[in-house]
């Protein structure tokens, strides 16, 4: 008997059991679905349990007729998108399989449902940049590599087109471009991925300098992603492309764009590109880049 009581106490003390009890407490208090969603997202429950609950809430929204969403459901949709986009730690190892794609499809389904709701005349249904970013993030985490990168870039270009047409709610921001670049840096199933990431960075800079998008200022993170893509590609042109990127960053900085200032990681990535190249001039170039980095930091 004592052993059984002790075992029950141990069960109550377990983190998973406490999370279940906390969630039940939220239910018992009759909280709004918005609070319940947040509680479930932060509950730390097993991935399959959380996914099943998110799917239920998603189906409630997506399977309803356009024009019939309540104010609460409209508020909940972005939160659900964000929850789907955040791959649970226990799913990361399997995100390259079916589950990662399922999450991306679920997020995109919610986005489409919100767009349909707006078209049906519900003026409260407003799709924002953060919602599109959640869709892109879910594809980046999907493990679909080239297919995901193509889809993310397509979404980004669609956002920019809508913004140019007058929809200021979906103006692509720095995170939007960073996600599109990141998608190509992990598309290891195609050899042209670094070049595609590079082109998005060039397009980002063009939009900013031509005043077509004032939130598209190139930043260090975006440059570093492209640098890393070239450095890890093993391509013959990788070290030269990396050096050109560093020079471009310095040029932008000199023009007053401090967000593009190269940091130590950027210089280290260029040196890594030369080291991996096996070029006979690699040692000399690495030394010169290191000396230049030291000089630039003064």
N, C-alpha and C positions, 0 to 999 in steps of 0.2 A: 504494500500500500504506500509506504513511504517512498519507495522507488518510483511508483507511478506518479505521485504528486510532484516529486522532484523533476520527473521527465516532463510533466505538463508545464511546470514553471520554466524549464529550459526552453520549451517550445514558444512560450509567451515572450521570452527574452530574445528569440531569434529576430534578426533584422527584417527578414521577409514577413514573418508573422506580424510584427509591429506595423509594417507598411500596409498589410491587409486590414488591420484593425483601424488604422488612421483613415483609410479610404472608406471603410464602413461607417465611421463616425461622420464623415462628410455627407454620406448618403442619408444617414439617420437625421441629420439636421435639416434635410430638405433643401440643400443649397442649389443654386442655379446650375444649369448644365455647364455654363462657362467656368464656374468655380470647380465643378467636378472634372472637367477636362484638364484644367491646370493641375488639380490634385493627382490625376492619373498620370499625367506627363512626368511629374516630379516624384512619383511613388517608388520608382526603382523596382517595379515588379518585373517578372521574367518577360523577355522580349515577345514571346508568342502570346502571352496574356495581354500585354499592352497593345500589340498589333491587332488582336481580335476586337478589342474595345474600340480602337480608333477606326477599324473597318466598319463597325456597327454605326458609329456616329457619322462617318463619311457617307454610308449608304442612306442614312436618314435624310441627308441633305441632297445627295446626287440623284436619288430616285424619286424625289418629289417633282411635281409639275412646275415649270418655270413661272415665276410670278407669285408663288405661294410661300416663299421663305419668310419666316418671322424675323423680327429685328435681332433677336438673340441668336438665331441660326446664322444670320449674316455676320454678326460679330464673332461667332465661333469658327467660321470657315478659315480665316487666316491663322488662327491658333492651331487648328487641325493640320493645315498645310505645314506650318513650322514644326509640329510634332512629327509628322511623317518624314520631313526632310532630315531630321536629326536621327541618324542611324544609331541604334543602341549599341553599346560596346560589345555585347554578346553576339551581335549580328555582323560586326565588322568583318570577321573572318569569312563569313558566307555572303557578304554583300555583292560579290562578283557573280552570284547565282541568281536564282529566281526571285528571292526576297527583295533584293536591291531594286530590281526592275519593277516589282509590284508596288513598292513604296513610291517610286517616281510616277508611275501611272496613276496612283491614288491622288497624289498632289496635283497632277495635271488635270485630273478629273474634277477636283474641287475648283480649280481655277476656271475651267470651262463652264462649270455650273454657275459660278458667280457672274461670268460674262453673259450667259444665257438669261440669268435673272435680271440683269440690267437691261438687256434687249427686250425683255418682257414688260418693261415699264416700271420696275422697282428702282426708284432713284436712290435708295439707300444702299444698293449693292454696288459698291465702288471697288474696282480692282486697282491695287496700288503696286508701286515698284517692289515693295517688300514681298508681295505675293508672288510676283514673277521670279524674284530672287530665290524664294523657297522652292519653286519648281526647278530652277536651274541647279540649285544645291542638291536636290534629290537625285537629279540625273548624274551629277558629278559623283555622288556616293553610290550610284547604282552598280558600278562594276561593268557597265556596258561599253566602256572604252570608246572606240571610234564612233559607234552609233550614238552614244551619249553626247560626245563632243559635237557632232553634227547637229543634234537636237538642241543643245544648249546655245550654240551659235545662232541657230535659226530663231530661237526665242529672243535672244538679245537683239538681233536685227529687226525683229517684229516690234519689239518695245520701242526702238529708236524711230521706226516708221510711224508708229502710233503717236509718239511724242511730237514728231514733226507735223503730223496732221492736226495737232492741237490738244491731245490728251496729256496734260501735265502730270496726272497722277501716276503715269508709268514711265517717267523719265529715267533712263538707265543711269545708275550712279557708279561710283568706283567699284563697289562690291559686285555689281552686275558684270562689269568687264573682267574683273579679277576671276570670277567664277567661270566665265567663258574661256579665259586663258588657261586656268587650272584644268578644265575639262580636256583641253588638247595636250597638256603636259603629261596626263596619265593615259592617253590613248596610245598605248604601247603596241597595239596591233597594226599600226600603219607607220611607215617610215617618214611620211610628210608632216607628222604632228608638230614638230618644232617650228616648221615654216608657217603652219596655220596659226599657231599661237602668236608668232611674230607679226603676222598680218593683222590680227585683232589689235595688237598693241599699236601698230601704225595707224589703223583706223581710229582707234581711241584718241590718239594724238591729233589726227586730222579733225575730228569732230570738235575737239577742244579749241584748237588754234583757229578754226574757221567760225567759232562761236555758234556752232550748231548744237552743242551740248556743254553747258558750263560745269556739269558734274563729271565730265569725262577726263579730267586732268590726270595724265599718267603719273603713277606713283611708284615708289621703290618696290613695293610688294609685287606689282604687275611685272616690272622689269626683272625682278629676281626670279619669278616663275619662268619667264622666257629664257633667261640665262641658264637656269637649271635644266630646262628642256634641251637646249643646245649642248650643254656640257655632258649630259648623260646619253646623248644620242650616238656618240662615237663616229659621227660623220666627219669627213675630211675638212669641211668648211666650219666646223663647230667652234674652234678657237678664234678664228677670224670674225665670225658672226658675234661671238661673245665680246670681243674687243670693240667692235663697232657699237654694240649696245651700251657699253660703258662710256664710250666717247659721246654717244647721243645723250645719255643721262647727264653728263657734265655740261654739255651744250645747253640743255634745257634748264639746268640749274643756273648757269651763267645768264640766261635770259630772264631769270627771276622765278622759275618754277621750283621752289624748294622741295616740293613733294617728290620730285624725281632724283633727289640727291643720292648718289651711290653710297652704300655702307660697306662695312667690312665683309659681310656675307657675299655681296655682289663681286667684290674684287677676288675673294677666295674662290668663287665659282668660275671666274675667268681663268684663274691659275689652274684649277682642276681640269678645265677643258684642255688646256695646253698639256698638262701632265698625262691625260688620257690619250692624247693624240699620237704620242710616240714620235713626234716630229724632231728632227735633229736640232732645230732651233728652240725647242721647248724650254730647255733649262735657261737659256739666255732671256727668253721672253718672260718667263716666270719671275726671274730676278728683276727685270726692268719694271714689271707690273707691281711687284712688291715695293720697290723703291719709290715708284710713283704714288702708291697708296700711302706710304709713310709720309711723303712730301705733302700730299693732299690733306692729311689729317692735322697738319700743323696750323 
